[in-house]
């Protein structure tokens, strides 16, 4: 089977990590192709038969891009395209009427039309409902995404599929925090809807806490600076979760954040916003929080006071986030199309 993965940007990110892991998961079973805007972290990290770079794929809509993608699909005998971003999803589904044998899977990593639509929210929801008519399967990475797809957007139930996001197992640290300071990691793009400023303000003045911010973006220059907060910039392929005592992700909207899943897979306790599918990550391995400084600070204090117990729970829960346990479900989805 020849499969094309289309995503608007090749930069470091959760959706890009999902694509990378899918390609790796099925590398011995399918021939994979990539369609994205330009060379970047994703295109450098994967092994595919061929990549189509389309400058501007992440900005607006161009008929010329539709024709280029259609040509690429037909020249390489690709009959399945998997779209992993909103803009990429528009292109993938508009191509379907011109390629009768093409099967289209749209992966929702959180419905931006609902959470980030602004004044055009209703129009974007209607557009998403129309586009679903040209989609063979809508893959939701969290239960919340699936519920929203059916109840808010109005996508037909027979097109909806739920496979919870998961990751390759990470190196685990079994330490129970012997140091005096709690080492916290925030990993994510420093752009909306992320809210790193709330986390930074929450740890302000906490001498027993050190926070590392890993990521880059427009918000970086606006974030406050404190002695216990370090900005490490963007780190491609970050895999040092075991060096930290706590993972924290504060955001206004999420689907099923890959960075949080990676931390959970490493057995690291988690403090995360109660948005999107984040509640599916947290059982006894961390704390769900409201997006305000007081609640975030109280959650961190709770982790510190109960660290040994929560760390033990986190290590036991790590096995539930292994992508190898989901391979059969992905294979079944693709084979039934």
C-alpha positions in Angstrom: 0.0 0.0 0.0 1.2 3.5 -0.9 0.2 6.1 1.8 0.7 9.9 1.6 0.8 11.9 4.8 -0.1 15.6 4.3 0.6 18.2 7.0 0.8 22.0 6.7 4.1 22.5 8.4 7.3 20.4 8.9 8.3 22.1 12.1 8.5 20.5 15.6 5.1 19.8 16.9 2.6 17.3 18.2 0.8 16.6 14.9 4.3 16.2 13.3 5.3 13.7 15.9 2.1 11.7 15.3 3.0 11.6 11.5 6.6 10.6 12.3 5.4 7.7 14.6 2.8 6.5 12.1 5.5 6.3 9.4 7.8 4.4 11.7 5.0 2.1 13.0 4.2 0.8 9.5 7.6 1.2 7.7 7.8 -2.6 7.0 4.2 -2.8 5.7 3.6 0.3 3.6 5.4 2.7 1.3 5.1 6.2 2.8 5.2 9.6 1.2 5.1 13.1 2.7 3.5 16.3 1.5 4.3 19.4 3.5 5.3 23.1 3.1 9.1 23.0 3.3 12.1 21.1 4.6 12.0 21.0 8.4 12.2 18.8 11.5 9.6 16.3 10.3 11.1 15.8 6.8 14.5 15.4 8.3 13.4 12.8 10.9 11.5 10.4 8.7 12.3 7.8 6.0 9.9 8.1 3.1 10.0 7.1 -0.6 9.4 10.7 -1.7 8.5 14.1 -0.4 6.5 16.9 -2.1 7.3 20.4 -0.8 4.7 23.0 -1.5 5.6 26.5 -0.2 2.6 28.2 1.2 0.8 25.0 2.1 0.3 26.4 5.6 -1.0 29.7 4.3 -4.4 30.1 2.7 -5.6 28.1 -0.3 -4.2 27.8 -3.8 -5.8 25.9 -6.7 -2.2 25.3 -8.0 -1.5 23.3 -4.8 -4.5 21.1 -5.5 -3.2 20.3 -8.9 0.3 19.6 -7.7 -0.9 17.2 -5.0 -3.2 15.4 -7.4 -0.4 15.0 -9.8 1.9 13.7 -7.1 -0.7 11.1 -5.9 -1.3 9.7 -9.4 2.3 9.6 -10.4 3.1 7.5 -7.3 0.0 5.3 -7.3 -1.1 6.6 -3.9 -4.6 5.6 -3.0 -4.7 6.6 0.7 -4.0 10.1 2.0 -3.8 10.9 5.7 -4.2 14.6 6.6 -3.0 15.8 10.0 -3.7 19.6 10.1 -6.7 21.8 9.2 -5.3 23.3 6.0 -3.9 20.0 4.9 -7.3 18.5 5.5 -9.0 21.0 3.2 -6.6 20.1 0.3 -6.9 16.3 0.9 -10.6 16.3 0.8 -11.0 18.7 -2.2 -8.8 16.3 -4.2 -11.1 13.3 -3.6 -13.7 14.2 -6.4 -10.8 14.3 -8.9 -9.3 11.0 -7.8 -12.0 8.3 -7.6 -9.8 5.6 -6.1 -8.5 7.9 -3.4 -9.4 7.2 0.3 -9.1 10.1 2.7 -8.5 10.0 6.4 -8.6 13.3 8.3 -7.0 13.2 11.7 -8.4 15.7 14.2 -5.8 16.8 16.7 -8.3 19.1 18.4 -11.1 20.9 16.5 -9.6 24.3 15.7 -12.9 25.3 14.1 -14.5 25.1 17.5 -11.8 26.4 19.8 -10.0 28.9 17.6 -12.7 29.9 15.1 -13.4 33.3 16.7 -16.2 35.3 15.0 -16.1 32.8 12.0 -16.7 29.8 14.3 -20.1 28.9 12.8 -18.8 29.2 9.3 -15.8 27.0 10.0 -18.0 24.4 11.6 -20.3 24.3 8.6 -17.2 24.0 6.3 -15.9 21.1 8.4 -19.3 19.4 8.2 -19.3 19.8 4.4 -15.7 18.6 4.1 -16.6 15.4 6.0 -18.8 14.4 3.0 -15.5 14.0 1.1 -13.8 12.1 3.9 -13.8 8.3 4.2 -12.8 8.4 7.9 -12.4 11.1 10.5 -9.9 9.8 13.1 -10.3 11.4 16.5 -7.3 11.2 18.9 -9.4 11.7 22.1 -13.0 10.9 23.2 -13.7 14.6 23.6 -12.8 15.2 19.9 -15.1 12.4 18.9 -18.0 13.8 21.0 -17.5 17.3 19.5 -17.3 16.0 16.0 -20.7 14.3 16.3 -22.5 16.7 18.6 -21.2 20.1 17.6 -19.9 19.7 14.0 -22.5 17.2 13.0 -20.3 14.6 11.3 -22.0 11.3 10.7 -21.3 8.6 13.2 -20.3 6.0 10.7 -17.4 8.2 9.6 -16.0 8.8 13.1 -13.3 6.6 14.6 -11.5 7.0 17.9 -8.0 5.8 18.6 -6.4 7.5 21.5 -3.0 9.1 20.8 0.0 7.1 22.1 3.8 7.2 21.7 6.8 5.0 21.6 7.9 4.0 25.1 10.3 6.5 26.7 13.2 6.0 29.1 11.9 6.0 32.6 13.4 7.4 35.8 12.4 5.7 39.0 13.8 8.4 41.3 11.4 9.8 43.9 12.9 13.3 44.0 15.8 13.2 46.4 16.8 16.8 45.5 15.4 19.8 47.3 14.1 21.4 44.1 11.2 20.1 42.0 12.4 20.1 38.4 9.5 21.0 36.0 9.5 20.8 32.2 7.2 22.7 29.9 7.5 21.5 26.3 5.5 23.1 23.5 5.4 25.8 20.9 5.3 29.3 22.5 2.3 30.4 20.5 -1.4 30.5 21.2 -3.3 28.6 22.5 -0.4 27.6 24.8 -0.4 29.6 28.1 3.2 29.3 29.5 2.9 32.7 31.2 0.4 31.3 33.7 2.8 28.5 34.6 5.7 30.9 34.9 3.7 33.2 37.2 2.6 30.2 39.3 6.2 29.2 40.1 7.3 32.8 40.7 9.0 33.0 44.1 8.9 29.2 44.7 12.5 28.6 45.8 11.9 24.8 45.8 11.0 24.8 42.1 13.0 25.1 38.9 11.1 25.4 35.6 12.6 24.8 32.1 10.7 26.1 29.1 11.5 24.1 25.9 10.0 25.6 22.7 10.1 28.6 20.5 7.5 31.0 19.2 6.0 34.5 19.1 5.1 34.5 22.8 8.7 34.0 24.0 9.6 37.7 23.9 6.5 38.5 26.0 7.1 36.0 28.8 8.3 37.2 32.2 11.7 36.3 33.4 12.4 34.9 36.9 15.5 33.4 38.5 13.9 29.9 38.7 12.8 29.9 35.1 15.1 28.9 32.2 14.4 29.2 28.5 16.1 26.4 26.5 14.7 27.3 23.1 13.5 24.7 20.6 14.9 21.2 21.0 14.1 18.9 18.1 13.3 15.3 19.2 13.4 16.2 22.9 13.7 13.0 24.9 15.0 13.9 28.3 11.8 13.6 30.3 13.4 11.3 32.8 15.6 14.2 33.9 12.6 16.0 35.4 10.2 15.5 38.3 7.1 17.0 36.7 5.7 17.8 33.3 3.4 20.8 33.0 1.4 21.9 30.0 -1.0 24.9 30.3 -3.1 25.6 27.2 -6.5 27.0 26.2 -7.1 24.1 23.9 -5.7 20.7 23.1 -6.6 17.5 21.3 -4.5 14.8 22.9 -1.0 16.5 23.4 1.9 14.3 22.3 4.3 16.0 24.7 2.1 15.0 27.7 1.8 11.5 26.4 5.6 11.2 26.0 6.0 12.5 29.6 3.4 10.0 30.8 5.2 7.2 28.9 8.4 8.2 30.8 6.6 7.8 34.1 6.7 11.5 34.9 3.9 13.1 37.0 1.8 15.6 35.1 0.1 18.9 35.7 -2.1 19.8 32.7 -5.0 22.0 31.7 -8.4 20.4 31.8 -9.1 21.0 28.1 -9.8 18.7 25.1 -8.7 15.1 25.7 -6.2 15.9 28.5 -8.4 14.3 31.1 -7.8 10.9 29.4 -4.1 11.1 30.3 -4.7 11.8 34.0 -5.8 9.2 36.5 -3.7 9.1 39.7 -0.5 10.2 37.8 -1.0 14.0 38.1 -3.5 16.8 38.4 -5.9 18.5 36.0 -6.0 22.3 36.5 -8.1 25.3 35.6 -6.2 28.0 33.7 -5.4 30.4 36.5 -2.2 31.0 38.5 -3.8 30.0 41.9 -5.0 26.5 40.7 -1.7 25.8 38.9 0.4 26.7 42.0 -1.8 24.6 44.3 -1.4 21.6 41.9 2.4 22.0 42.0 2.3 22.2 45.8 0.1 19.0 45.9 2.6 17.2 43.7 5.5 18.2 46.0 3.6 17.1 49.2 2.6 13.7 47.7 5.5 13.1 45.3 6.4 9.5 46.2 2.9 8.3 45.8 2.2 10.2 42.6 5.5 9.1 41.1 4.7 5.5 41.8 1.3 5.9 40.1 3.0 7.5 37.1 5.4 4.6 36.6 2.6 2.1 36.8 0.5 4.0 34.3 3.3 4.5 31.7 2.5 1.2 29.9 -0.9 2.5 28.9 0.6 5.0 26.5 2.6 2.6 24.3 1.8 3.1 20.6 2.5 -0.6 19.9 -0.7 -1.4 21.7 -2.6 0.6 19.1 -1.0 -0.7 15.9 -3.8 -3.2 15.3 -6.5 -0.5 15.5 -4.7 1.7 13.0 -4.2 -1.3 10.7 -7.8 -2.2 10.9 -9.0 1.3 10.2 -6.8 1.7 7.1 -7.6 -1.8 5.7 -11.3 -1.3 5.9 -11.4 1.8 3.8 
